[in-house]
């Protein structure tokens, strides 16, 4: 890719917004395109935290990248992978913003990707409703409008979730450096290398290093924008907890011809449990599950202002009728959810066998809102299963237990992290709304909460600070799935977003 010459001699008045000057917008685009080669190299670094021995190059990359911009970087040790804390101080009198960045990614299954290696980024263009690989030289002498019109995207694991936002803030810092623009407040950047494992050591680390992490507010540079791709702010996120259920049949799989109709099938046992938890409209039927949720008129007004196109959402996901937990999408994610995220029993497809399985495993996630108590919800679920006639264990049953009880289920639960929510009219909320309005000239979409979960509540609860998510990537990025991608349009506007925030006094 050919080098792009950057014009850096720009004079800015102290009271003039950066983005009132077109040459700054041009520079964002040029530096963004220039940085894609570095972004590709970053994407090539493996980041599956399940393989901790492979994470050191990624950690070192984080250290080197922020030291390059004058940050003091230190490791915050945990029992497993460390966190990184990068600090840059403007003045002891200035406010301090803590920024959360995620570095790790979901595991990959090469066979499901439409490219040779998910860690080797490819450039694709939408041609006849299909994304086809094009040469990286396509980006030479290209305009922003062409990138947008051609829907050019970078496909690689973590392109959006969440190496893209990491590169966006580094590019924003690069623009500030080239133009000698100073930070308006102190910055601390916390880098998490175990987010996709639910950040198991984060809560304790925040308590241990609370003095180092002291700040006035927290920004989360992560997540997708609203489907309209308008500038977006999200003021909360649901928490998450997990339940594993196991039901049992014969001690080892049995021939379905010899023992079908005789040996109990654990799949039917699991089906009984799961089907009893929801009605045919998708609402959890367990009494008390939605206790404490009160959407008053003001809240309903806030939710109604989010410009969702639910017809388009249903068409894209290809289903006729959504679950009826709320009256619309935004209302639905204000409630805790009970989701079966996977079931395993026996063998299927090419490996299918005519057997009665020995066990059935169901993995469940329970998303939490701030009104939710995970212990309370898990106990409701456990008691519901007990009332179906099951003996509940927290381990594999013994031979004696299997011979004594007809219906046994192993129930194993864990709590990852809580929900958080910040008032839209808080100081941090007002500042961010104004910053995005100055940068893009339009009112941002303001979401009360997101349906997904990020490990932010430990910061909110321990440090006592408000938190807001500033999402930048495209909604249709296939995060957590094969063929993850980021629109280059979003990559560029993400740099604009973070540059506007970094140069706007809080």
N, C-alpha and C positions, 0 to 999 in steps of 0.2 A: 504494500500500500504506500502510495507516495506521500512524502512529507507535506504538511500543510503549514504555510507560513502564518504565524500569529502576530497580529498587531497589538502591542501591549501598551502603547503610550496613550492612556486615557485619563483625563482629568475629571474628577468627580467632586462636586460640591457636597459639603457635609450633610445638607438637608435634601439632596436629590436622590430619589430612588434609583438604584442601579439600572433597572429595567426600563426607565424612561429613555435610556440611551440605546439606540438600535445596535450600535457597535458592540455593546456588551452581549446582547442576544446573539449576535453573529459569533462572538468569541466563544460563548457557551457551545454553540453548534460545532465550531471548528475544533475546539479542544475535546469535545465529546467524541467526534469522529477520530481524531488523532489518538485518543486513549484506547480505542477498541483493541488494538494489538496487545496492550498491557492487560486489558480485560480478558482477552482470550488466554493469555498466559496464567492469569489468576484462576480462571475457570478450569484450567488443566490440573490444578493442584487438588488431589483427592481430599474429600472432606466428610467422609462417613465416620462419625464419632464412635461407631461400634468397633472400629479398628483403631484403637488409641495409639498404637505404635506408628501409624501412618500420618498422624496429625501434626507432628513437629514442624514440617515445612510450612504448613498453613499458619501455625502460631508465629513462626519466625517472619513470615510474610506480613502479618499484622504488625509486628514490632517494627520492622524495617519501614513499612509504608507510613506509619504515623510519626516515627522519628524523622523521616524525611521532611516533614512539615513543622518541625520544631517542638513536637510534643514530647513530654517526659513519659516514657512507657515503662510500666512495671507489671510483673506477674503477680496475680493474687492467687496463691496456691490453694487448691482444694484436694480432697482425697483422690480425685482422678485428674481430669484435664484442668489446667489453670484457666482463670479468666485473665484478660488483659485490661489494664486501666491506663489510658492515655490522657494526660493532663496538659492544658495550656492555660496559663494564668495571665490575664490582662491587668487586673488590679484587684487588690484585696477588698476594695469598696464595691466592685462590680458584682452583679448577680452571676450565679453559676448555673449553667445548663448541663445536665447529664444526658448523654445520648447513648441509646442502646443499639448495638449492631450484632446481628447473628452471622456467624461464619460457617457453621456446619450445614450439611444437607442431608436429604433423604437417601437411603440406599438406592442403588441402580440395578436394573435387570436389563442387560444389554439386548436381550432378545426382543424386548418390547419397544425399543427405540428405532426410529427410522433414520438411523445414522450408525456408523461403525462403532463409535465410542462416545458415550454420553459426556465424558470429560474433555473431549476434543470438540470445541465449538464449531458449528457450521452456520453459514449465513443462508437464509431461505427467503424466498419471495412467493407470495400467493399467486399461483397461475392456475386458472380453471378450477377454482375452489380447492386446490391442493397446494401445500407448501413444498416447494422444490428447491434443492440446493443450488445456489448461484455462487459465482466466484467472488472472493472478498474484494477484488478490484472493482466490483460494482459500486463500492463506496467512494471511489476516486471521482472528484469533480461533481459530486452529487449535491443537490439542494435539500433543504429540510422538507419542502413540499413533495419532492420526489420520493423521499424516504417514507413519508406519510401515505402518499398515493399508492406506492408499491407494497405497503405493509411489510417492509423489510424487518426481519426478526433474527435474533441470535438464539440458536437452539443448543442448550447444554444443561447438565445438572447444575442447579443453583443459579442459573442465569437471572431468575427473578427472586428466588427464595434461598439465600438473600445476599448473594455476592453482588448483584446489580446495585442495590442501595449503598453498599460499601464503596464501590467505585464512584458512585455519584458524589458522595461527600468528599472523596479524595480529589475529584475533578473540581469541585467547588473551591476547595482549599488551594488547588493549583492556580485557578483564575485569580484568587485573592493574592497569592504570592506574586504572580506575574505583574499585577497592577498595584502592588504595595498597599493593599487594602487590609486594614487591621480588624481583628475581631471586636465585636461590640460588647462582649461579655466573656467570662471565663467558661472554658469548656472542659468537661470530663467525658471521655468516650469509654464505655464498658463494652468489651468484646466477649461474646459468649460462644463457646465451641461445642456445646452440648444441648442446644435448644431443641433439636429434633429428638433427643432422648428425654424431653421434658425437663431439661436443666436440673437434674437431681441434686446438684450441690449448690445451686444458686442461692437459695434461701439462707442457708447457713453462712455462705460466704458474705452475703450482704450484711448479716448481723456481725460477723467477725471483722469486716472491713468498713463498718458504717462510718467511721470518722473520715476515712479516705474518700468515701462516696458522698459525703455531705453536699447537697445541692439545693437549688431553689425550685427546680422543676425537672421533669424527665420527658424527653422526646424519644419516641420509638421510630426509627427509620426502617420500616418494614411493611410488607403487606401490599395488596392490590388496591388501586383506586376504585371509585365507583364505576360500574359498567359503562357509564357515559364517557369515561376517561376525563371528566372534569377534575380540577383541583379538589382534593378531598382531605378532610380531617376526621379522624375517628377518636371519640372521647372515652372509649372503654372497650373492654374485650371480655368475653366469657372465660371463666376458668375451666379446668378439666380434671376429671377423676376417671378411674378405670376399674372395671370389674371383669374378671375371668370366671366363666361358669363351665363346669365339666359334668356331664352326665355319663352313666355307665351301663353297659350291656354285659355280654360275656367277657371273661377275663382276657381272652384273645379272640380275634375275629373268627367267626364260624361260617361254614358253607351255608349259603342262603337256601339251597335246596334241602339239605338235611335238617337245618335248624330254624329256617324261617317259619313263622307261626308258633315257635316254641321259645327260642332265646329272645329276651326283650331287646328291642332296638333303641339305642340311646338317642338317635336322631329324633324319634317321635317324642321321647321324654323332653328333649330340649325344645322341640316345636311347641309342646304344651306350655312350657315356661314362657317362652318368648311371645307366643301369640296371645297369652293372657295379659301381657303388660300394656298393650295398646288397643284402642278400638279401631274400627275401619276408617276413621277419619284422621288417624295418626296421633290422637291425643293419648297421653299416658293415663291409664285407668286406675293406677294405684292412688288411693285417697291420700291427700296431703302433698302430692308431688309438686304442685304449683302454688303451694301456700306462700303468702307474703308478697305476691306480685300484684301491684296496683298501678295500672296505666291511667293516670289522671288526664284531664283535658289538655293541659299544657304539654305533657309527654306525648300524647297522641298527635298534637299539632307539630311537634318536633319531628316525629316519625313520618308524618304525612308530607313533610317538606323534602324528604329524600326522593329524588326523581327516578324511582325504579320503574322499569318497563317489564311488568310481570308476564305479559304475553310473550315477549321475546325470551325471557328467562325460561319459561316452560317449553317454548319451541326449541331452544338450544339444548335443553336437557332431555327433551322428548318425553314428557309425561303430560297427561290431561289435567289432573286435579292435584293441587298440592295438599300436604297435610294441613289440617285445620286447627292448629294450635293458636295462631293469631289470625286476625282478619286480613293480613297481608304479610309480605316478607319481613319488613322491618319489625312489625309486632311479634312475629314468630321467634325472632332471636332475642327477645327480651325475656324469654322463659328458659328454664333449664330444659335440656333435651336428654333423651335416652336413645342411644343409637347402637345398633348391632353392626359393628364394623367388619366382622369376619366370622365365618363358621368353618370348622374343619372336622371331617369325619370320613373314614375310609379312603377310597381312591376314586377319581373321576377321570373322564375323557379317555385318553389313550391308555391310562393305567387302571381303568375301571375293573373291578373284580366283583364276582357274585358272592358277596359276604354279608353277614350281619356284623356291623362295626362293633368294636369293643368300647369305644367312647366317642363322645361328641363334645367339641370345645367351641364355645362362643365367646368372642371378645367384644366387650361393650365399653363405650365411652359415655360418660355423663357430663355434659357441659353445664357449667354453673354460672349463675348471675349473682350479683352482690347480695341479693336477698336469700341465696341458697346456702344451706349448711350441708356440706358433703357427707358428714357422718349421719345426719338425719336422713338424707335421701337414700344412702346406702342401706341404712337400717329398714327404711320403708320397703325397699326392694327385697331385702333378705326376708323380712317378715311375710311379704306377699308370697314368696316362693315356699316358705314354711307352711303357709296356709293352704297351699296346693297339695300338701301331704308329703313333702320332701324332708328328709333328714339332711341338715346342712353341716358340712365339714369345711375346715380350712386347709385340708390336705387330702392326699389320696386315701380312699377307704382301705381298711385292713380286710383280710379274708373273712374274719369273724363278722365285721360290719356288713360286708356284701351278702353274707348268708342270712343275716338277721333282718335287714331292711329291704323293702321292695324299691323304694324311690330315694336315691341318694344324689346329692349334688355337691360338688366342691365349689365353694364361693371364696374367691380371693380378690381383695379390693386394695386400691392404692389411691392416694390423693397427690396430684401433681402440683397445681397451684390454683389460687383463688381468682375470682373475677376482680376487675377494677372499673371504676367509672368516675370521670371528672365532669364537673358542671360546664356546660357550654359557655356560660357567661363568666367563667373564672378569668383571672388575669392572664393566665397562659393561653386560654382559649381565645380571648379577645385579641391578644398579640398575634397569634398564629393566623387568625382570620384576616386581620389587617395586612399581615405580611404577604399572604397569598393573593389578596386583592391587589396590592401594589405590584406584585410580580406579574400577574396574569390579567389584571383588569376586570376580573369577574368574581362574584361571590362563590366561595368554595362550597361544595357539598359537605354538610355537617352531619355525621352519623353519631347517634347516641352511643352505640356500641357495635362491635363486630361480632359475627357469629363464631369466628375462630378464637384461638387462645394463644396468648404470648405470656412468657414468664415474668410479668411486670409487677404483680401484686407484692412480691417480697420487697421491692423498692418502695412502693407506695405505703405499705404497712410499716416497714422498719424505719425508713427515712422520713416519713410523714410529708411527702411531696406529691403534687398533682402530676398526672401523666397524660400525654396525648400522643396518638400515633399519627405520623405523617406518611401515608402510603404513596407510592409513586409508580409501581409497576402495573402492567395491564391485567385486567381481571381474568382474561382468558389465557393465562400463562402456563396452565397445566402443572402448577406447583404440586409436589408430592407424587406426580404421575410421570409416565414416560413422555418424552418430547416436550419437556419444560422449555420455556422460551421467554424472551423479553423483546417487546417492540423497541426498535431503535428510537422511535418517536418518544416512547416513555423514558428511555435512557436519557435523552436530551432534556426533556422537560423536568425529569427528576433532578438533574444538575441545576437547572434554573430554580427549582423549588428550594433546594438546600442552600444555594448561594443567596437567595433572597432572605432566608431565615438567618443565616450566619452573618449577614451584613445589616440586619435590622435590630436596633437596640431593644433589649428586654428590660 
